[in-house]
Amino acid sequence: MKLPIVTALVGFMASLAGAKHMRTESTFSPARPPSIPLAVRNPYLNLWLDGEPHAYKTGYLPGSWPRHWTGSIVGWEGLVRVDGKAYNWMGSAFDEEMVDQVAFEYTSTRSTFTMEVNGTVGMRVNFLTPVTADDIKRQSLTYSYLEIEVYSLDDKEHDVQVYCDISGELASGDRREVIDWGFGVVGEIIFQSFRRKRQRPVTEAHEQPNWGNWFWSTQARDGLTWQVGTHGRIARSKFIEDGSLDNEQDLDYRSINHKWPVFAYSMDFGTIDSKTNGTILYTLGLSQVEGIRFLGDGGIRVVPQLWMSYFDHEIETLHYFYHDFKKMVAHSKDVDRQVAEASLAAGGQDLLTITSLTVRQTFGAVQLTNTPERPMLFLKEISSNSDIQTVDVIFPAHPLYLWFNPKTIKWLLDPLFENQESGHYPHNSAIHDLGTYPNAHGYPDGHDEPMPLEECGNMLIMVLAYYQRSGDQEYLEEHYSILKQWSGYLIEDSLIPSYQLSTDDFAGRLANQTNLAIKGIIGLKAMAVISETIGEYKDAKYFGAIADDYLGQWQGFGIAHDAEPPHTTLRYGKNETHGLLYNLYGDALLGLDFVPKSIYKMQSDFYPTIVKKYGVPLDTRHDYTKTDWELWAAATSERDTQDLIHARIAKWLNETTTWRAFTDLYETKDGTYPGNQFTARPVVGGAFALLVMPDAERSELERWSGWDEVEKEEGEGTSGREGEGIHLVVNEEL
């Protein structure tokens, strides 16, 4: 496919900032998160409003640069001009007076800032990233919306123009790289596009992609002017002085950090009064043809991006996404409502404060690839080590994926099964991961991070959880041989775990881990259920009997019966130790009714005795904790303990001085980072642990069944390939 492109981007550095302070303080609802999701769609389109290190008052968009999850600046600048005077509403390029941010609200799909300009004009700045786990065509598109509304606050007439640009930093993590760009129109949509000139498909530089085309789009209309590739200071100064741009393209293609090229739009709304508002909609997106380089059946191949099965050309995707906005607003409101209803019913407002902040972050770590007949959902272990398809990262995240669409579990596990069943992994245990994103080459030499007990238990539990919610018995039959192989490993190692790592590898190796052992034992019980489901009754009896025997012995090895109060230990025989028994959750999730209820109650009674200001410590070795495991432990506790844990985490979210995207690792005493700055990781999907329990009180997430009817009514977007009849104009083929 020969792809026309338009490219460029980059922004002024923070050192150029000097915006004046706002006069008011913002409210934050339902909490003031350490970092606010702006455009969080996949590992590359993953932009946040970070706070400042060790600062309490974070969360203000005016005067702050949006950042990639790595913390690197993305020069996304916003200005507004009211009655001839310019103000800053996003970014930090000039010493302009800032608008007053008076309110911020987040939901599962939306971040909305309410601002006031000198008491005269109001602004609503809405960042919307839809989640359509039930519609892979839409979910395959790496785009996000930014909508701005301006309105009169004092019922008087005001002359209003709005400016927004984005710079070239998205094109490469290496700011010395040369980028090129272009400009075009498709239908009534105007777009500016930029990219790294020297494309290197399926590679990264500093966690950002070295391939693909970025698109920054809006609707062509009266009052809209634009500038392509212009030096950022020139474009922004032009707007500040005149309230408009020159409709010109700078063809001096150059490196990202040389005269920082930006891609700018200015919208002149004319007169705004009590009866007239102004709105403008932008979309920001990334188009890539190549998806993941994967070692599976038949050797290494490049798996294509899934969107290519639905669209003939990348330009069609931006046209489709832009015109999908009304439908996506309706769908997103429905998603927000259902997450809210389920969270409130299961755990109250504190749980909703947590769950609604995790949705975009969890889906922002994955990308859909391959074909509609066999989707492959690849996951990046963001910020910890960038592994791809890490089993013990999928595992803590999987409650959220299960809740939205159980099929996502299959799409995540399929690459792991294909790699190992094709003979590319020499061990009889389950693999830890498939390499480093975006290259899923696996470990034919067997030198992955060694967590054999951990990953065997994880795979068995997730496979059964998927079956129970999908009824896909064929999946159990297809992979029965390797599931049985992994169960054989659990028989060898789960009762008396050898000196090894668990998923909490940052805490180091340990022998005889109580929590790790119960995961393996529950995994064996899950295998017994799998065997019985497909009619392998002899195997079911065999695995079930071993699981029962191991559980009885485990209760003797791993419980400090004489402690006050009694509790499970961190490791066998060390009664002075304790830890979160989060792996008990597998028994509850699967409805096995296997582990005695007395152990559930014992742990539920114990956690309040060790809780700190911001949560329950992971174990006795440190005061830090992990939010995913706290929430798993809460899901297996009684309501009072659940409420306590949820309240402490919600309090931490609102008060922590961590300043990057929702971390899953923090100090329970003061809420700070413990050294490792885990950020933007999908493991926070564990917040849905309680929502996806078999007996949870929640409204089921209904499949969105109205797409075809709405499309027919509006006369746009059809099933299958898109773009017939679209008038496409691009200024340059690259």
Protein Blocks (a to p, Z undefined) as FASTA:
>chain_A
ZZdddeddddddfklgccdcdfbdcdddfbdcfbdcfbdfbfmlccdddddehiabghif
ghpacddfkopacdddddddeehiacdfedjfbccdcdddfbdcddfkbccddddeehla
ccdddddddddfklmklmmpccdddddddddfklpacdddddddddfklmpcblkbccdd
ddddehjbccdddddfbacehiaeehiafedcddddddddehiacdehiafklmmmmmmm
nopaehiacfbdcdfkgopaaddddddebjadfkbccddddddddddfblcdcddehiac
ddddfklmmpcbfklmmmmmmmmmmmmmmmmmmmmmmmmmmmmmmnojmlmmmmmmmmmm
mmmmgccehjfklccdddddehklopahifklmmmmmmmmmmmomklmmmmmmmmmmmmm
nopafbfbdcfbecjafbdgbjmnopaccdfklmmmmmmmmmmmmmmmnopaklmmmmmm
mmmmmmmmmmmmmmmccddddfklmnopaehifklmmmmmmmmmmmmmmmmmnopaklmm
mmmmmmmmmmmmmmmmmpcfkbccddddfbghilkbccddfklmmmmmnonomacfklmm
mmmmmmmmmccfkbccfblmbmbdcfklmmmmmmmpcfklmmmmmmmmmmmmmmocbfbd
cdfbdcfklopafhiacehiaklmmmmmmmmgmklccddddddfklmmmmmmnopaiehj
ehihiacddfbdZZ
